[in-house]
Amino acid sequence: MSSANFKTIYENVVSEKIIEKSRFITSLEKVTSEEQVFHFFSSIKKKYFDATHNCTAYVLNSGSMRSNDDGEPAGTAGRPMLEFLKKNEIFNIAVVVTRYFGGVKLGTGGLIRAYSSSVSEAVQKAGIVENVLHNSFCLTFAYSHWKKIENYLNINLIQFDKPIFSENIQVKIYVKNKQNITNDINDICKGSVLIEEQDDKFIEVLLPKQIE
C-alpha cells in the first residue's frame, strides 16, 4: 500500500432509487485486495441473480482498477462509475450497481447519468474518511504521570490504545507531528518516560461531504 494519505468510504452501504421505472440498487464495500473485490462482486451477483444488469467498478490504493458494463451499452455503466471514483479520489472501494429494467430505455446519456448518480448518492450516504498516516509511539512511565498524560492526549485529540497497567503504565499513541508531541510528553514526565517509536499506522479521519 502507498505511504500517501488516501480517501475511502466510512462504511459499507446499500442505496436504491427508481429512474424511469428502472430500479437501481447500489452496493458499496470497503476492500483492500482484488480477492476481496471479486468475492464481493460474486456475492452481490448471487443476491441479485435475477437482475437485468450487475455493473461493477473498483479502485484500490495499489493502483489496480477496473469496470464492467455487464451488458449495458459500452461505456454507459461501469466506466462512469469508475470515473466518479477516480474524479473524487476514492480508493479501496468496490461498487455494484444492480439494475432491474423497467421498460423505458434511457439512452446513452441517460444511462451514464443514472449509473454515475447512483454511485454518487451511495457514497454520500456512506460518508468519506481520509486515511492519514500517523507516527506511533509506545510510552512507558510511572503511575504518577498518568492523569496529566491522559489529559494532554484528550485535549490535543491524540488517539491512543487502551493503556496497559503493570509495574508502570504503557500506552501506544498515534500522532502526526512527532517532534512536538514527544517534547511535550518529556516535559510532562520531567524526562522520566521511555518513548519507543513503533510502526506507522493509517488512522481514519471523517471528512465533510464535499463530493460531486
N, C-alpha and C positions, 0 to 999 in steps of 0.2 A: 504494500500500500504506500502511496505517496506520503511524504512528510509534510506536505502543504495542508492548510486548513481546507475543509470542503463542506458543502451543504448536503443534507439529505432530509427525508421526511421524519417528523416527530413520532408518528405512529402509523400502523397499518390501518387502512380504511377501505370501505366499500361504499360507493355512492351510485345513485341511479337517477335518470331523467328520461322523459319522453320527448322525442323530436319528430314531428310529422308522423305520429303513430308508431314510430320505431322505438323500441326500448333499449336504452344504452346503460349498461351496468359496468362501472369502472372499479377494478380491484387493484389496490396498491400494496406493495410489500417491500419492506427494508431487506436488503440482501447484501452479502459480502463476497459472493463467489458465483461463477456460472452454474455450478452444481445446484446451489440454492435457487437460482433463477429458473432453471429448467424444471426443477421439482415443483416450484410454484406454478409455472405455466401449465404443467401437466395436471396439477390438482384443480386448477380453475377450469380447464377444458373438460375434465371429467364431471365437475359440478354442473357446468352449463353445456352438457354434451349435445343438447337439442337446439342450441343457438344457431342462428344463421352464420355468424362470424365470431371468432375469438381472436381479435387483433392484439399484437404484443409489441412491447418495446422494453429495453433495459439499458441502463448505463452504470458501469462500475468505475470506481475511483482508479482502478488499474489502467483504464483507457479502453477496456472492452465495451462494445455497444452494438446493438442490432435491433432491427424491427421486422415485423411481418404483417402483411395486409390480410392474410387468411381469406383470400377470395374476393376481397373488395378490389375495385379498380386500382391498378398500380399507383402507389404514391399518395393515396387518399386516406389512409388509415394509420398504418404503422409508422410511416415516415413523419407525418405531422405530430404524432405522439412523441416520437423520438426528438424531433426538432424542438418541441416545447421543453423537454427535459434539458436539452443542450443549451437552449437560449437562457434558461433560468439557472443553469449550472447546478443541477440537482443530480447527485451521484448515489451509487449503491441503492438503486431503486429499480424495481420491476413492475410493469403495469400491463394489465389485460383489460381491454375494453370489449365487452361482450355485447353483440347486437342481435336483437330479435326483430327481424324485418316486419314493418307494419303495413306494407303495401304501397307506400309512397316513395318514389325514387327522389333522392336528394340532389343528384348531380355532383360533379367533381368538387365544385366549390363548397356545396352544402355538406358533403362528406368530410372534407378537410376541416371545416369549422366545427362539425359535430364531434369528431374524434379529438380535436385539439381542446375544445371547450370542456369535454368530458374529463380529460386529464387535468385541466386547469382547476376545475371545481373540486375534484377529488383531492388534489394537492392542497388547495386552500383548506379543505376540511381536515386533512392530516396534520397540517402545520409544518413549518420548516425549522430545522435546527442546523447550526453550524458546528461542525466538529473542529474544535480548536485544540491545537497541540499544546499540552501543558508539561512543564518540568515537574517531576515528582521527587519528594524527599521523605525519608524516614527520620523523624525527630525522636530522640531519647532524652528524657530529662526527669528531674525529681518531681515528686507529687506536689511540692510547694509551689511549683510554677504553673500547674495545670489551669487554674482559673484564669490567670492572665493570658495564657496561650489560647485557651478556648475563646475568651472574649475577643482577642485580637483576630482570630480566624473568622469568627462570626461577623464582626464589624466590617472586615475587609472582604467579605463574601468569598472566602477561600474554601474550596471544597476539601474535605478530609474524610478518611475512613474511620470506622469505629476504633477508638483507642484501645490499646492492649494494656491492662493494668497488671503489672507483675512487680518485680523488685523496684523498677522505675516505670514510667509511662512511655509507651511508644505510640506514635501516631503518624500515619502517612498523609502528606498533604500534596495538593496539586496547584501549581502556580504558573503564571505567565511571565512574571518578572522576578526571576530567582534571586538576583543580587539584592534588591531592596528588601525582599521578604526574609532572606537568610540573615541579613544585617539586623533587621528588626527583632527576629527571634533570638539572636545572640544577645541583643541589648536587654530584652525582657528577662532572659535567664542569666544575665550578667556573665555570659561566656560559658556557663556550666550546662551546655547542651551538646549532644552529639548529633550532627546533621550529615546524613548519608544520602548521596544522590542515587536515585533509582531510575528505572526505565521511563522514558517519556510516555505519555498517555493522551489519547484524544478524549476530550470532555465535550458533551453536547450542550450547546447554549441555544435556547429557544429564541427565534427571531420574530420581529413583527411581520405581518403578512404583506409582502411587497411584490409578489409575483405578478406577471402579466399574462 
